[in-house]
């Protein structure tokens, strides 16, 4: 992941029915699956509520965090 000539390590950790998203070992958000749709949250803010895939939810989460794949 990059942000204006900087690089960041992004990692995912699955726990129960959710995926924790980490940037440089700090948790930035969660991705949860519910009834076939995925919801990504950044802190308490919902970034996307009805993504069709985990990857789409991740991209929305990283974009709102100003990181680009």
Residue pairs with C-beta under 8 A, 6 or more apart in sequence:
1 7
1 8
1 9
1 10
1 23
1 62
1 67
1 68
1 69
2 8
2 67
2 68
3 66
3 67
3 68
8 23
8 24
8 67
9 23
9 24
9 25
10 21
10 22
10 23
10 62
10 67
11 21
11 22
11 25
12 19
12 20
12 21
12 22
12 58
13 19
13 20
13 22
14 20
17 32
17 33
18 30
18 31
18 32
18 33
19 30
19 31
19 32
19 54
19 58
20 27
20 29
20 30
21 27
21 28
21 29
21 30
21 31
21 40
21 58
21 61
21 62
22 28
23 65
23 67
28 42
28 61
28 65
29 40
29 41
29 42
29 43
29 47
29 61
29 65
30 40
30 41
31 38
31 39
31 40
31 54
31 57
31 58
31 61
32 38
32 39
32 41
33 39
33 54
37 49
37 50
37 51
37 52
38 48
38 50
38 51
38 52
38 53
38 54
38 56
38 57
39 46
39 48
39 49
39 50
39 51
39 57
40 46
40 47
40 48
40 51
40 57
40 58
40 60
40 61
41 47
41 61
42 61
42 64
42 65
45 64
47 57
47 60
47 61
47 64
48 56
48 57
48 60
48 61
51 57
51 60
59 69
62 68
62 69
